[in-house]
Amino acid sequence: MWHNYINATSTDEVIKVLGEKKERARVIAGGTDLILELERGVRKGLETLIDVSRIPNLDQITIDENDVIHLGPLVTHNACVGSKLIRKKAYPLARAAWEVGAPQIRNRGTIAGNLITASPANDTISPLMALGASVTLLSTRGERIVPLKDFYTGVRKTVMQADEMLVDISFPALKKTQRGTFLKLALRRAQAISLVNASIIVDLKEDTVRSASITLGAVTPIITHAEEAEKFLVKRKLNKKNIAQAAELAMQAAHPIDDVRGSAAYRREMVRVITSRGLTAILDGKEQAGMPKNPVLLWGNETEPKLQTTSEFPASTIETTINGKAYSFTSGANKTLLRLLREEGMLTGVKEGCAEGECGACTVFMDGKAVMACLVPAPRAHGSEITTVEGLADGDKLHPIQEAFVENSAVQCGYCTPGFLMSGAKLLEEKPNPTRNEIEQAITGNLCRCTGYYKIVKAIEEASH
């Protein structure tokens, strides 16, 4: 999939390589989009991937003296979900990040990567557009700041040059008078691409709208503002009549397509529906309904190690620790972590179901977080600590989750079982006494093709007792 892979330790290294190789190189952080694009042949001509995921201090969420929030390029979706600052000062972004994929995807996928992929169905673009975000792009030629509204030129197209790295996302924090939300319609509750999404932010003085921002996703080539709806609301009371009119105007701003997931007519009508729902939720003070206060992240207590020196593959050996044992791999640097573990490491408990981050059968722990091994490039394992299902047991003593699966006949055909065990084990590490809803959150990224999930959920419940 790639010829050379560099684990970088500074942004200076990154922009130097980008400046030399331009279109032949690409930055990779989470890789949840890029790996699939490479597998499917969408990204052609790439020779070098530059891994920035362990450059220090790029994973920070901060707020400056001007009340502007900054997201580093390594801030993941789950980092936003778990951030008190984002929940309080940029709630639509937290809600959108929560709607992305599943915990394993959110642990790797970055907000910056979501913006750069530039799909109009990507969930975090519309809230950031509504918040008035800008991105900072860095190259050897210098730095430039681009408002997000000017960043996109078409479907999966941006103004970003081949030698540039996105180094910051910034936007004003919501004021006390502003309230907002994010709504998404998809074909299932998790692991689904938006049919339609909308971000809504209103500034209210008592019950009158001073300003409004309504952005729509998956219904135009570029995520855009519903400008007529925004203008209509200004200086009007936020009431049912005006909400209905604003929703109609928002629908007129949508220009969707027909595809296998939904018709254009359906999408247009759903723009009206979710705009009405969002504004009504704000009117009723229920814009955060349905968002868990303490969401399941599938994070452990470990901190991610930082690389001391730059490493390049396949010239270097992948040195990693798997299930507490040191491994050295001289081959497999152009594979995913899933195939490295199975083919070079002979750790066949890690299953390949979809190889697209959909089924969760390949779930492993990397540096304390649950991830989909099929979406992690193998060289990312260098210097990391990895746990597979083979490492759950303590010698001959099974992990409590393994015992519970046996006792509750939750194994069934067994193919998806390793992934469920890994998600369940990480959940119990994070929340020793999870509620049923938290168990359901934890396994949204794991599919069972045999039957329902009753025994699986029951086994996780039993393991927590």
C-alpha positions in Angstrom: 0.0 0.0 0.0 3.0 2.3 0.6 6.7 2.1 -0.1 8.1 4.1 2.7 6.7 4.9 6.2 8.2 7.5 8.5 7.4 7.8 12.2 8.1 11.5 12.6 9.1 13.3 15.9 8.6 17.0 14.9 6.6 19.1 12.5 9.8 20.4 11.0 10.6 16.9 9.8 7.1 16.5 8.4 7.0 19.7 6.3 10.6 19.0 5.1 9.5 15.6 3.7 6.3 17.1 2.3 8.2 19.9 0.6 10.5 17.3 -1.1 8.0 14.7 -2.1 4.7 16.8 -2.4 2.0 14.6 -4.0 4.0 11.5 -3.4 3.8 11.9 0.4 0.9 12.1 2.8 0.5 12.8 6.5 -1.2 10.0 8.5 -2.5 10.4 12.0 -5.5 8.2 12.8 -5.6 6.7 9.4 -9.2 5.6 9.6 -10.0 7.2 6.3 -6.6 7.1 4.6 -6.1 3.3 5.1 -9.4 2.6 3.4 -8.6 5.0 0.5 -5.3 3.2 -0.1 -6.9 -0.2 0.1 -9.6 0.8 -2.4 -7.1 2.5 -4.8 -8.6 6.0 -4.3 -5.3 7.6 -3.4 -2.9 6.8 -6.2 0.8 7.7 -6.6 1.5 7.8 -2.9 4.9 6.4 -2.0 5.5 7.8 1.5 3.3 8.0 4.6 4.5 10.4 7.4 3.1 9.3 10.8 2.6 12.3 13.0 0.6 10.5 15.8 3.4 10.7 18.4 4.8 14.2 17.8 4.6 15.9 21.3 1.9 18.4 22.2 -0.2 18.1 19.0 -3.0 16.4 20.9 -3.9 19.4 23.1 -7.3 21.1 23.5 -6.8 24.6 24.8 -8.6 27.9 25.2 -6.7 31.2 24.9 -7.1 34.6 26.5 -9.5 35.7 23.7 -11.8 32.8 24.4 -10.8 31.0 21.3 -10.6 27.2 21.4 -7.7 25.4 19.7 -7.6 21.8 18.7 -4.2 20.3 17.8 -4.0 18.1 14.7 -3.9 14.9 16.8 -7.1 15.6 18.8 -9.3 12.5 18.3 -13.0 12.3 18.2 -13.0 10.6 21.7 -10.8 13.4 23.1 -13.5 15.8 22.1 -16.2 13.6 23.5 -14.4 13.4 26.8 -13.4 17.0 27.0 -15.2 19.1 29.6 -14.2 22.2 27.7 -15.7 21.1 24.4 -18.8 19.8 26.1 -19.3 23.2 27.8 -18.0 25.6 25.2 -18.6 23.8 21.9 -21.3 21.2 22.5 -22.3 20.7 18.8 -18.7 19.5 18.1 -18.8 17.1 21.1 -22.1 15.7 20.0 -20.9 15.2 16.4 -17.7 13.5 17.5 -19.8 11.1 19.6 -21.8 10.2 16.5 -18.7 9.2 14.5 -18.2 5.4 14.1 -17.6 3.5 17.2 -15.3 3.8 20.3 -12.4 2.0 18.5 -12.7 4.4 15.5 -13.0 7.5 17.7 -9.9 6.5 19.6 -7.8 6.8 16.4 -9.7 9.1 14.0 -8.8 12.8 14.4 -10.9 15.9 13.9 -8.2 17.2 11.5 -8.3 14.1 9.4 -12.1 14.3 9.2 -11.8 17.9 7.9 -9.1 17.0 5.4 -10.9 14.0 4.0 -13.5 16.6 2.9 -16.5 14.3 2.5 -19.8 16.4 2.7 -21.1 13.6 4.9 -18.3 13.8 7.5 -19.9 14.7 10.8 -17.5 17.1 12.4 -17.3 19.6 9.5 -20.8 21.0 10.0 -20.4 21.9 13.7 -17.0 23.5 13.1 -18.4 25.4 10.2 -21.3 26.6 12.4 -18.8 27.6 15.1 -16.9 29.7 12.6 -13.7 27.7 12.7 -10.4 28.3 10.8 -7.5 26.0 10.1 -3.8 26.8 10.2 -1.7 25.2 7.5 2.1 25.0 7.7 4.7 24.4 5.1 8.4 25.3 4.5 7.0 28.4 2.7 5.4 29.6 6.0 2.0 29.5 7.7 -1.5 30.5 6.6 -4.9 30.6 8.2 -7.9 29.6 6.2 -11.5 30.0 7.4 -13.2 26.7 7.1 -15.9 28.2 4.9 -13.2 28.8 2.3 -11.3 25.5 2.8 -13.5 23.4 0.6 -13.7 23.5 -3.2 -15.7 20.4 -3.9 -16.4 16.8 -2.9 -13.2 15.6 -1.2 -11.4 18.7 -2.4 -9.8 21.5 -0.4 -7.4 24.4 -0.9 -4.7 22.5 1.0 -1.5 22.2 -0.9 0.5 18.9 -1.1 3.4 20.4 0.9 1.2 21.6 3.8 0.3 20.1 7.2 -2.7 21.2 9.2 -1.4 22.2 12.6 -4.3 23.9 14.3 -8.1 24.2 14.3 -9.5 27.3 16.0 -12.9 28.7 16.7 -14.6 31.1 19.2 -16.0 29.4 22.3 -19.8 29.6 22.6 -20.9 32.6 24.7 -23.3 32.2 27.6 -26.1 33.4 25.5 -25.5 30.9 22.7 -26.9 27.4 22.6 -26.5 24.7 20.0 -26.8 21.1 19.0 -25.9 18.6 16.3 -28.4 16.1 14.7 -27.6 13.2 12.5 -29.9 10.9 10.5 -28.3 7.6 9.4 -29.4 4.1 8.5 -28.5 2.6 11.9 -27.6 3.9 15.3 -23.8 3.5 15.1 -21.1 2.9 12.5 -23.1 4.7 9.9 -22.5 7.6 7.4 -24.8 10.5 7.6 -27.8 10.6 5.3 -28.3 14.1 6.6 -26.8 16.1 9.4 -27.2 19.6 10.8 -25.5 21.8 13.3 -27.6 24.6 14.8 -26.3 27.5 17.0 -28.5 30.4 18.1 -27.7 33.4 20.2 -30.7 34.3 22.3 -31.7 37.4 24.2 -34.5 36.1 26.4 -36.7 34.4 23.7 -35.5 36.5 20.7 -32.8 35.3 18.3 -29.9 37.7 17.9 -28.0 35.5 15.5 -28.3 32.0 14.1 -26.0 29.5 12.4 -27.4 26.5 10.6 -25.1 24.2 8.6 -26.1 21.2 6.6 -24.1 18.1 5.9 -24.5 15.3 3.2 -27.0 17.4 1.2 -24.7 19.6 -0.9 -21.3 19.0 -2.5 -19.7 21.2 0.2 -21.1 21.5 3.7 -22.8 24.9 3.7 -24.9 27.4 5.7 -28.7 27.5 5.3 -28.4 31.3 4.9 -32.1 32.1 4.3 -33.1 30.2 7.4 -30.4 31.9 9.4 -31.5 35.4 8.3 -35.2 34.6 8.9 -34.6 33.8 12.5 -32.7 37.0 13.4 -34.8 39.4 15.5 -37.7 36.9 15.7 -38.9 35.0 18.7 -37.9 31.3 18.9 -41.3 29.8 18.8 -43.1 26.9 17.0 -44.3 29.0 14.1 -40.9 30.6 13.4 -39.2 27.2 13.8 -41.5 25.7 11.2 -40.7 28.5 8.7 -37.0 28.3 9.4 -37.0 24.5 8.8 -38.8 25.1 5.5 -36.1 27.6 4.4 -33.3 25.2 5.5 -34.9 22.5 3.3 -34.7 24.8 0.3 -30.9 25.2 0.9 -30.4 21.4 0.4 -29.5 20.1 -3.0 -29.0 16.4 -2.3 -28.5 13.5 -4.7 -30.2 10.1 -5.1 -28.0 7.2 -4.1 -28.4 3.7 -2.6 -28.8 5.1 0.9 -31.6 7.5 0.2 -33.4 9.6 -2.4 -32.9 13.3 -2.9 -36.6 13.9 -2.0 -36.2 12.0 1.3 -33.0 13.8 2.2 -34.6 17.2 1.5 -37.6 16.4 3.8 -35.3 15.1 6.5 -33.4 18.4 6.4 -36.7 20.1 7.3 -37.4 17.5 10.0 -34.0 17.6 11.8 -33.8 21.4 11.6 -37.2 21.6 13.3 -36.1 19.1 15.9 -32.9 20.9 16.6 -34.5 24.3 17.0 -37.3 22.8 19.1 -34.8 21.1 21.4 -33.1 24.4 22.0 -36.4 26.1 22.6 -37.3 23.4 25.2 -33.8 23.4 26.8 -33.2 19.8 25.7 -30.5 20.2 23.1 -28.2 17.8 25.0 -30.8 15.1 25.5 -29.4 11.6 24.5 -25.8 12.5 25.1 -24.3 10.4 27.9 -22.8 12.5 30.8 -19.9 10.0 31.1 -19.6 8.3 27.7 -17.7 5.1 27.2 -14.4 5.8 25.5 -12.6 2.4 25.8 -9.5 4.1 27.1 -7.2 2.6 29.7 -5.0 4.2 32.3 -1.8 3.9 30.2 -0.2 6.9 28.5 0.9 6.8 24.9 4.7 6.5 24.6 6.6 9.2 22.6 9.2 8.2 20.1 12.7 9.5 20.9 14.0 9.2 17.3 12.6 9.3 13.8 12.2 5.8 12.3 11.8 4.8 8.7 10.4 1.6 7.3 11.0 -0.9 5.7 14.7 0.2 6.3 14.2 -0.2 10.1 12.9 -3.1 12.1 9.5 -2.8 13.8 10.3 -3.2 17.5 7.1 -3.6 19.6 5.7 -5.3 22.7 2.8 -7.7 22.3 1.1 -9.3 25.2 4.1 -8.4 27.4 6.6 -10.0 25.0 9.1 -8.2 22.8 8.8 -8.7 19.0 11.0 -7.7 16.1 9.5 -7.6 12.7 11.8 -7.3 9.6 8.9 -7.7 7.2 5.3 -6.5 7.1 6.0 -2.8 7.1 3.6 -2.2 4.2 0.7 -4.0 5.8 -2.0 -3.1 8.4 -1.5 -4.0 12.0 -4.1 -6.7 11.6 -2.1 -8.5 9.0 1.2 -8.0 10.8 -0.2 -9.6 13.9 -1.8 -12.5 12.0 0.8 -13.2 9.3 4.1 -12.1 10.9 3.2 -12.5 14.6 1.0 -15.7 14.1 -1.5 -14.2 16.6 -4.5 -15.5 14.8 -6.9 -14.7 17.6 -7.1 -11.3 15.9 -9.8 -11.9 13.3 -10.3 -10.3 9.9 -14.0 -9.8 9.3 -14.4 -6.8 7.1 -11.0 -5.2 7.0 -12.8 -1.8 6.9 -13.4 -0.9 10.5 -17.0 -2.1 10.4 -17.1 -5.3 12.4 -14.7 -5.0 15.3 -13.4 -8.6 15.0 -9.9 -7.2 14.9 -10.1 -5.1 18.1 -6.9 -4.9 20.0 -5.4 -2.6 22.6 -2.7 -0.2 21.5 -1.0 1.9 24.2 -4.0 1.3 26.4 -6.8 2.2 23.9 -9.1 -0.2 22.0 -8.5 0.2 18.2 -9.4 -1.6 15.0 -6.2 -3.3 13.9 -7.3 -3.3 10.3 -7.2 0.5 10.2 -3.8 0.9 11.9 -0.6 0.8 9.7 1.8 -1.9 10.9 4.8 0.5 11.5 2.7 2.4 14.0 3.3 -0.6 16.3 7.0 0.5 16.5 7.6 1.5 20.1 4.1 0.7 21.2 2.5 -1.8 23.6 -0.2 -4.0 22.1 -2.5 -6.5 23.7 -4.5 -9.1 21.7 -7.0 -11.6 22.8 -4.2 -14.0 23.4 -3.0 -11.7 26.2 -6.2 -11.3 28.1 -5.7 -14.4 30.3 -3.3 -14.4 33.2 -1.4 -17.7 32.5 -3.9 -20.5 32.9 -6.4 -18.2 34.6 -9.0 -16.8 32.2 -9.9 -13.1 32.3 -13.3 -12.6 34.0 -14.9 -11.6 30.7 -13.7 -14.9 29.1 -15.1 -16.9 31.9 -18.4 -15.1 31.7 -18.7 -15.7 27.9 -18.2 -19.5 28.5 -20.6 -19.7 31.4 -23.3 -17.7 29.5 -22.9 -19.5 26.2 -22.0 -16.2 24.6 -19.4 -17.6 22.2 -21.7 -18.9 19.5 -19.7 -19.4 16.2 -16.7 -17.7 17.9 -15.6 -15.6 15.0 -16.5 -12.2 16.4 -15.8 -13.3 20.0 -12.2 -12.0 20.3 -13.4 -8.5 19.4 -16.3 -8.6 21.9 -13.9 -9.9 24.6 -11.5 -7.0 24.0 -14.2 -4.4 24.0 -15.8 -5.9 27.1 -12.5 -6.2 28.9 -11.6 -2.5 28.2 -15.0 -1.4 29.3 -14.6 -3.2 32.7 -11.2 -1.5 33.1 -12.8 1.9 32.4 -16.1 1.3 34.3 -16.0 -1.7 36.6 -19.7 -1.6 37.2 -21.2 -0.5 33.8 -24.9 0.0 33.2 -26.6 -1.8 30.4 -26.5 1.3 28.3 -22.8 1.6 28.9 -22.3 -2.0 27.8 -24.3 -1.2 24.6 -22.1 1.8 24.0 -19.0 -0.3 24.4 -19.9 -2.8 21.8 -21.4 -0.5 19.1 -18.2 -1.2 17.1 -18.6 -5.0 17.3 -20.9 -7.0 15.0 -22.3 -10.5 15.7 -23.6 -12.2 12.6 -25.0 -15.3 14.4 -27.9 -13.9 16.3 -28.9 -11.2 18.8 -26.7 -9.8 21.5 -28.6 -10.9 24.5 -26.1 -13.5 25.8 -23.2 -11.2 24.9 -24.6 -8.4 27.0 -25.5 -10.7 29.8 -22.0 -12.1 29.9 -20.5 -8.6 30.2 -23.0 -7.9 33.0 -22.0 -11.1 34.8 -18.3 -10.3 34.4 -18.8 -7.0 36.2 -20.2 -8.6 39.3 
